[in-house]
Amino acid sequence: MVSYFENSADTLVSDALAGFARSHADLLTLDPDHGFLLARATSPRRRVALLSGGGAGHEPMHAGYVGRGMLDAACPGRVFASPHNRQVYEGSLAAAREEGVLHIVKNYTGDRINFGIAAERLAHRGVPCARVLVDDDLASESEEIVSGRRGTGGTVLLEKILGGAADTGLGLAELQELGTRLASRCRTLAVASAAHTAPVLGGPAFELAVGELEYGVGIHGERARSTVRHGTLTSLVERMTGELLGALAPGPGAAVITMVNGLGAVTPLELYAAHGELARILDSRGVAPARSLVGDYVTALDMRGFSLTLLLAEPTDLAFYDAPVHTAALRW
């Protein structure tokens, strides 16, 4: 059993947000009454604010991406739970620019409902609002899943590219169109050799035998459709990359942005080894890894696993991606 370092399960998220805001007071402020984080300054050229959110437990997403070049605001919910629609509404009012606010929403039922209610309330206030739905999780692509693919690691790449685009002064409809196009060209797969520790229970969310691997796990600990043997890293990354490329069907000479993302308890040694395998496989397939991220960007508490994300990128996408960014978790 594992004990979390906390005052109580009920206050862990609010205590963490207060500490986060104090640590990064130069970048953002915390509204303690409504539970959203607001960037102190984003580009004055922005005509549209960017807001995202979702359950806590995925740090640094989303709070870590509030600041110049990315999000104007973020609304963290409780652990693995959607933010309340009032959080989203109040955060949107605080962040909105003259052409309104764009919501970047991961495809989960609770998130869609609460962001949807907030958007309806914003419409009543006369605040323009649009949505980009992120649904990059290849493992949940099935006719049996009515809600469609889940939103996972690709969210970070979309937030970065949309941030760069918003800084050029694009309007609400233009940003929504760009985000929708990016989401259609982004896929992620995740694997885990051990589940995260459930905060309330103090034990693993699911059990795996020694030598087993959950192939296609979700970032909230959703079990995969298959449990496979834990073989070599080469064979694992080859299988994951092959399925991602099969879904995206890149043409000759296509460029991709890659992300090798730790889910909370995988070492940098392992992540960089996985990146090396991924880059080698892409080279052999004639696909250019134009930009790469390696590290913990979308975690699942302390899950021992990692995800691979590929985003087919056009030259304008790369320019927006390369634009300056200064947040707690991402900066160049």
C-alpha positions as CSV (number, residue, x, y, z in Angstrom):
1,M,0.0,0.0,0.0
2,V,1.1,3.5,-0.8
3,S,0.3,6.6,1.3
4,Y,0.1,9.9,-0.5
5,F,1.7,12.9,1.1
6,E,-1.4,15.0,1.6
7,N,-3.5,16.7,4.2
8,S,-6.6,14.9,2.9
9,A,-7.8,13.5,-0.3
10,D,-10.3,16.4,-0.5
11,T,-7.7,19.1,-0.3
12,L,-4.8,17.6,-2.3
13,V,-5.7,19.3,-5.6
14,S,-6.4,22.7,-4.0
15,D,-3.3,22.6,-1.9
16,A,-1.2,21.7,-5.0
17,L,-2.7,24.5,-7.0
18,A,-1.9,27.0,-4.3
19,G,1.7,25.8,-4.2
20,F,1.9,25.8,-8.0
21,A,0.7,29.3,-8.3
22,R,3.0,30.5,-5.6
23,S,6.0,28.8,-7.3
24,H,5.1,30.3,-10.7
25,A,3.8,33.7,-9.6
26,D,5.7,35.4,-12.4
27,L,3.6,33.5,-15.0
28,L,0.1,33.1,-13.6
29,T,-2.4,33.7,-10.9
30,L,-4.9,31.3,-9.2
31,D,-8.5,32.2,-8.6
32,P,-9.1,30.3,-5.4
33,D,-12.9,30.8,-5.5
34,H,-13.4,29.3,-8.9
35,G,-10.3,27.1,-9.2
36,F,-8.8,28.3,-12.5
37,L,-5.3,29.5,-13.4
38,L,-4.9,32.7,-15.5
39,A,-1.8,33.7,-17.4
40,R,-0.4,37.1,-16.3
41,A,0.6,37.9,-19.8
42,T,0.1,36.4,-23.3
43,S,0.8,38.1,-26.6
44,P,-1.0,41.4,-27.1
45,R,-1.6,40.3,-30.7
46,R,-4.0,37.6,-29.6
47,R,-7.6,38.3,-30.5
48,V,-8.8,34.9,-29.1
49,A,-8.0,33.4,-25.7
50,L,-7.1,29.7,-25.4
51,L,-8.5,27.7,-22.4
52,S,-8.2,24.0,-21.6
53,G,-8.7,21.8,-18.6
54,G,-9.3,18.4,-17.3
55,G,-8.8,16.2,-14.3
56,A,-5.8,16.6,-11.9
57,G,-3.3,13.8,-11.8
58,H,-1.9,14.5,-15.3
59,E,0.6,17.2,-14.3
60,P,2.1,19.2,-15.9
61,M,-1.0,19.2,-18.0
62,H,-2.8,21.6,-18.0
63,A,-1.6,24.1,-15.4
64,G,2.0,23.7,-16.6
65,Y,1.1,25.1,-20.0
66,V,-0.4,28.4,-18.9
67,G,1.7,31.3,-20.1
68,R,3.1,33.1,-23.1
69,G,2.8,31.1,-26.3
70,M,0.3,28.5,-25.0
71,L,-2.8,28.8,-22.7
72,D,-4.4,31.9,-21.4
73,A,-6.2,29.8,-18.7
74,A,-6.5,26.3,-17.4
75,C,-9.3,24.7,-15.3
76,P,-8.1,21.6,-13.3
77,G,-10.7,19.3,-11.9
78,R,-10.4,16.8,-9.1
79,V,-8.2,13.8,-9.7
80,F,-9.2,12.2,-13.0
81,A,-12.4,14.2,-13.0
82,S,-13.7,17.0,-15.3
83,P,-13.6,20.6,-14.1
84,H,-17.0,22.0,-13.1
85,N,-18.8,24.0,-15.8
86,R,-18.6,27.1,-13.5
87,Q,-14.8,26.8,-13.4
88,V,-14.7,26.8,-17.2
89,Y,-17.3,29.6,-17.4
90,E,-15.5,31.9,-15.0
91,G,-12.1,31.1,-16.4
92,S,-13.4,31.9,-19.9
93,L,-14.8,35.2,-18.8
94,A,-11.5,36.2,-17.2
95,A,-9.4,35.2,-20.2
96,A,-11.6,36.1,-23.1
97,R,-10.2,38.5,-25.8
98,E,-12.2,40.7,-28.2
99,E,-13.0,37.7,-30.4
100,G,-13.8,35.4,-27.5
101,V,-12.3,32.2,-26.3
102,L,-11.4,28.8,-27.8
103,H,-11.9,25.7,-25.6
104,I,-9.4,22.9,-26.2
105,V,-11.3,19.8,-24.9
106,K,-10.2,16.2,-24.5
107,N,-12.9,13.7,-25.7
108,Y,-14.4,12.5,-22.4
109,T,-18.1,12.6,-21.6
110,G,-17.7,14.7,-18.5
111,D,-15.4,17.2,-20.2
112,R,-17.7,17.6,-23.2
113,I,-20.7,18.1,-20.9
114,N,-19.1,20.7,-18.6
115,F,-17.4,22.6,-21.4
116,G,-20.6,22.6,-23.3
117,I,-22.6,24.0,-20.5
118,A,-20.0,26.7,-20.0
119,A,-20.1,27.6,-23.7
120,E,-23.9,28.0,-23.5
121,R,-23.6,30.3,-20.6
122,L,-20.9,32.3,-22.5
123,A,-23.2,32.6,-25.4
124,H,-25.9,34.2,-23.2
125,R,-23.3,36.7,-22.1
126,G,-22.4,37.5,-25.7
127,V,-18.9,36.0,-25.4
128,P,-17.9,34.2,-28.7
129,C,-16.8,30.6,-27.9
130,A,-15.7,27.7,-30.0
131,R,-14.3,24.2,-29.3
132,V,-11.5,22.0,-30.6
133,L,-12.1,18.3,-29.6
134,V,-8.9,16.3,-29.1
135,D,-9.4,12.6,-29.8
136,D,-6.0,11.2,-30.5
137,D,-6.0,7.9,-28.6
138,L,-5.7,5.1,-31.2
139,A,-6.4,2.4,-28.6
140,S,-10.0,3.6,-28.2
141,E,-10.9,3.7,-31.9
142,S,-13.7,1.2,-32.1
143,E,-17.2,1.1,-33.4
144,E,-18.1,-0.4,-30.0
145,I,-17.1,2.9,-28.3
146,V,-19.9,5.3,-29.0
147,S,-18.1,8.3,-27.6
148,G,-15.2,7.8,-30.0
149,R,-11.4,8.1,-29.3
150,R,-10.2,9.5,-26.0
151,G,-8.1,12.6,-25.8
152,T,-4.6,12.0,-24.5
153,G,-1.0,13.1,-25.2
154,G,-1.7,14.9,-28.4
155,T,-3.4,17.7,-26.4
156,V,-0.1,19.2,-25.5
157,L,1.0,19.4,-29.2
158,L,-2.3,21.0,-30.2
159,E,-2.1,23.5,-27.3
160,K,1.5,24.5,-28.4
161,I,0.7,24.9,-32.1
162,L,-2.6,26.7,-31.4
163,G,-0.8,29.0,-29.0
164,G,1.7,30.0,-31.7
165,A,-1.1,30.5,-34.1
166,A,-3.1,32.6,-31.7
167,D,-0.1,34.9,-31.2
168,T,-0.2,35.8,-34.9
169,G,-3.7,37.2,-34.4
170,L,-5.8,34.5,-36.0
171,G,-9.5,34.7,-35.4
172,L,-11.8,32.3,-33.6
173,A,-13.0,30.4,-36.7
174,E,-9.5,30.2,-38.1
175,L,-8.1,28.7,-34.8
176,Q,-11.0,26.2,-34.6
177,E,-10.4,25.1,-38.1
178,L,-6.6,24.7,-37.5
179,G,-7.2,22.8,-34.3
180,T,-9.7,20.4,-35.9
181,R,-7.3,19.7,-38.7
182,L,-4.5,19.1,-36.3
183,A,-6.6,16.7,-34.2
184,S,-7.5,14.7,-37.3
185,R,-3.7,14.2,-38.0
186,C,-2.6,13.2,-34.5
187,R,-2.6,9.8,-32.9
188,T,-1.3,8.4,-29.6
189,L,-0.7,4.9,-28.1
190,A,0.1,4.2,-24.5
191,V,1.4,1.1,-22.7
192,A,2.0,0.3,-19.0
193,S,3.8,-2.4,-17.0
194,A,2.1,-1.3,-13.7
195,A,-1.0,0.8,-12.9
196,H,-1.1,4.1,-11.1
197,T,-1.7,4.1,-7.4
198,A,-5.4,5.0,-6.7
199,P,-5.3,7.9,-4.1
200,V,-8.3,6.7,-2.1
201,L,-7.4,3.1,-2.0
202,G,-3.6,3.4,-1.7
203,G,-3.2,0.4,-4.0
204,P,-2.8,-0.2,-7.8
205,A,-5.8,0.6,-9.9
206,F,-5.4,-2.7,-11.7
207,E,-3.1,-5.7,-11.4
208,L,-0.7,-7.1,-14.0
209,A,1.3,-10.3,-13.6
210,V,5.1,-10.2,-13.9
211,G,6.1,-10.0,-17.6
212,E,2.7,-8.6,-18.7
213,L,2.1,-5.2,-20.4
214,E,-1.2,-3.3,-20.7
215,Y,-1.2,-2.4,-24.4
216,G,-3.4,0.6,-25.1
217,V,-4.0,1.8,-21.6
218,G,-5.8,5.1,-20.9
219,I,-4.5,8.1,-18.9
220,H,-7.1,7.5,-16.2
221,G,-6.1,3.9,-15.8
222,E,-8.6,2.6,-18.2
223,R,-7.7,-1.0,-19.0
224,A,-6.6,-1.8,-22.5
225,R,-8.4,-4.2,-24.8
226,S,-5.3,-6.5,-24.7
227,T,-2.6,-7.6,-22.3
228,V,0.6,-8.6,-24.0
229,R,3.9,-10.1,-23.0
230,H,6.6,-7.6,-22.0
231,G,9.2,-8.2,-24.7
232,T,12.1,-6.0,-25.9
233,L,11.7,-2.2,-26.3
234,T,12.6,-2.6,-30.0
235,S,9.7,-4.9,-30.7
236,L,7.3,-2.8,-28.6
237,V,8.1,0.5,-30.2
238,E,8.0,-1.1,-33.7
239,R,4.5,-2.4,-33.0
240,M,3.3,0.9,-31.6
241,T,4.8,3.0,-34.3
242,G,3.5,0.7,-37.1
243,E,0.0,1.1,-35.8
244,L,0.3,4.8,-35.5
245,L,1.6,5.2,-39.0
246,G,-1.1,2.8,-40.3
247,A,-3.7,5.1,-38.8
248,L,-2.2,8.3,-40.1
249,A,-1.1,7.0,-43.5
250,P,1.7,9.6,-44.1
251,G,2.8,10.2,-47.7
252,P,6.4,10.1,-48.9
253,G,8.6,12.6,-47.2
254,A,5.9,13.5,-44.6
255,A,7.1,15.4,-41.5
256,V,5.9,14.5,-38.0
257,I,6.1,16.0,-34.6
258,T,6.8,13.2,-32.1
259,M,6.3,13.0,-28.4
260,V,7.6,10.2,-26.1
261,N,5.7,10.9,-22.9
262,G,6.2,9.3,-19.5
263,L,3.1,8.4,-17.6
264,G,4.6,9.2,-14.2
265,A,7.0,6.5,-13.1
266,V,9.2,5.7,-16.1
267,T,12.8,7.0,-16.0
268,P,14.4,9.4,-18.5
269,L,16.8,6.6,-19.5
270,E,13.9,4.5,-20.7
271,L,12.1,7.4,-22.4
272,Y,15.2,8.4,-24.4
273,A,15.8,4.8,-25.4
274,A,12.2,4.7,-26.7
275,H,12.8,7.9,-28.6
276,G,15.8,6.4,-30.2
277,E,13.8,3.4,-31.4
278,L,11.0,5.6,-32.7
279,A,13.4,7.9,-34.6
280,R,15.1,4.9,-36.2
281,I,11.8,3.3,-37.3
282,L,10.5,6.6,-38.8
283,D,13.8,7.0,-40.7
284,S,13.4,3.6,-42.1
285,R,9.9,4.4,-43.2
286,G,10.9,7.6,-45.0
287,V,9.1,9.8,-42.4
288,A,11.0,12.8,-41.1
289,P,10.8,13.3,-37.3
290,A,10.8,17.1,-37.6
291,R,10.4,18.0,-34.0
292,S,10.5,15.9,-30.8
293,L,9.5,16.1,-27.2
294,V,10.8,13.5,-24.6
295,G,9.8,13.6,-21.0
296,D,6.7,13.7,-18.7
297,Y,4.1,16.0,-20.3
298,V,0.8,14.1,-19.6
299,T,1.1,11.8,-16.7
300,A,-1.3,9.4,-15.0
301,L,-0.2,10.0,-11.4
302,D,2.5,7.3,-10.9
303,M,1.7,4.9,-13.7
304,R,4.7,3.0,-14.9
305,G,4.2,3.4,-18.6
306,F,4.7,5.7,-21.6
307,S,2.9,6.9,-24.7
308,L,4.0,7.7,-28.2
309,T,2.3,10.5,-30.1
310,L,2.7,11.4,-33.8
311,L,1.3,14.5,-35.4
312,L,1.5,14.9,-39.2
313,A,2.8,18.5,-39.6
314,E,2.8,21.0,-42.4
315,P,5.4,23.8,-42.6
316,T,3.0,26.3,-41.1
317,D,2.3,24.0,-38.2
318,L,6.0,23.7,-37.6
319,A,6.4,27.5,-37.6
320,F,3.6,27.8,-35.0
321,Y,5.2,25.0,-33.0
322,D,8.6,26.7,-33.1
323,A,7.2,30.1,-31.9
324,P,8.5,31.2,-28.5
325,V,6.8,29.7,-25.4
326,H,7.3,30.5,-21.7
327,T,5.3,28.3,-19.3
328,A,6.1,26.4,-16.2
329,A,6.5,23.1,-18.1
330,L,7.5,24.2,-21.6
331,R,9.7,27.0,-22.7
332,W,12.0,28.0,-25.6
